[in-house]
Amino acid sequence: MTFSSLGLSAPILKAIAEQGYDTPSPIQAEAIPVVLVGDDVMAAAQTGTGKTAGFTLPILQKLINGPKVKANHIRVLILTPTRELAAQVAASVETYSKHLSISSTVVFGGVKINPQMIKLRRGVDVLVATPGRLLDLYNQNAVKFNTVEVLVLDEADRMLDMGFMPDIRRILALLPKKRQNLMFSATFSGPIRTLAKSIVHQAVEISVAPPNATAATVKQWVCPVDKKRKPALLAKLIRANDWGQVLVFTRTKHGANRLTRDLESQGIIATAIHGNKSQGARTRALAEFKQGEVQVLVATDIAARGLDIHQLPHVVNFDLPNVAADYVHRIGRTGRAGADGEAVSLVCADEFAELVEIERLTQTLLTRETFAGFEPVHELPESRLDMRPPRKKKPNNSRKTQGERANSASKNGPRKASSKRAGNNAGNSSAKSSAKPKSKTGANHSERDSETKKKRPARRRKSFNGYGQSAGSGTANK
Ligand code: AMP
């Protein structure tokens, strides 16, 4: 299949060709025709599968012949859970529309609202937004929703996890009833389906990426080590292997700061990205890392989803995540779009239970390799592959926001959306947020733009994962 056979016009095909894409990824091949005919879509696809182009390209195609947008109005609204993802999706929209006269912009919290208001003044065709800031702009009359033709809800599962439901419901109530709805989510758990029923109608279900699959192009391995020797081992691995660009995950913000200081003291240029950093610092850190000015980006799970760093070669799990599914998201930052990648986890004896859960979830026994001079004193027990499906964890309702509790208590019952194609579903997700003070939109922005702990067990499925690479087995060899 080629992009031209999908019915996209010349300026869009030119932009795609300039990106070097020659074949549509599976999500693109499936979604583009459906979006073009105007159907609602409910797609199970993670970042890394090409989903952004999957919805952006047909949307742009549909916008070409539409009416000119009026002042402060928008025609397409794309909602994303994090600022980083919003910026990334907006950059893609700009890239794919560069030979069209279609305007786009992005708005998110943590930065000044005035420049965003100015950009919206003349109206924009495509607006990418995080929910809290969008509502702030709406409340200040900077954006009007009555000409919205298409709504995209990106990473809907993440929206739920981060407690965005009250904001989403408020936004939905403000949109025109007649519109096309496209919903993307890594999983289609019960809560996501409930949300979907109040958004999409007669949706075509598309499923291309199993939530627990790791790309076969990612070489995964475990380096057993004692906890206190992890920083020294990481520095050693970076130097010995000459790793030029490494994304390192820690479990906590303090851990990320500590490790950054540690690496810097050893002459390695590192910077941290997490929810306690200002938006300016986060944007700067990411830009410097992408440009190669910073060798090591130390991140909490805020960066585990959504970030698309071109050909990121190395991901290190300095700590294993609490939730096994986050392992898949973390290592999904490498090996994207069929490229090779390497993911190493520094695992101490205390993390054995987490390692077992990850191996159970991915149905892969990760290869272990100790680094000479760093053999652990506290031995990491051998693991055996547990063939049972991953443990289900119940959503912890006690941690819901007031708004979410009100929502779940309301009689706002779901309508049944029928599907034309069968979609897989797997996984579970729980809505959570912290007890931090809320903004005037009812949103706890500082926390929801930052990392949240979540429990997301999921079932194993076999499927394909984007660009022809097989997924599900994730062979680990080093
Ligand atoms: P996404 O899943 O939308 O975050 O996209 C993941 C990466 O795949 C991005 O770097 C895109 O530029 C790239 N990409 C999207 N579509 C294609 C394609 N058809 N061929 C090759 N790369 C693609």
Residues whose N, C-alpha, C, O or C-beta is under 5 A from the ligand:
A	BS01	AMP	Y21 D22 T23 P24 S25 Q46 T47 G48 T49 G50 K51 T52 A53 D308 A337
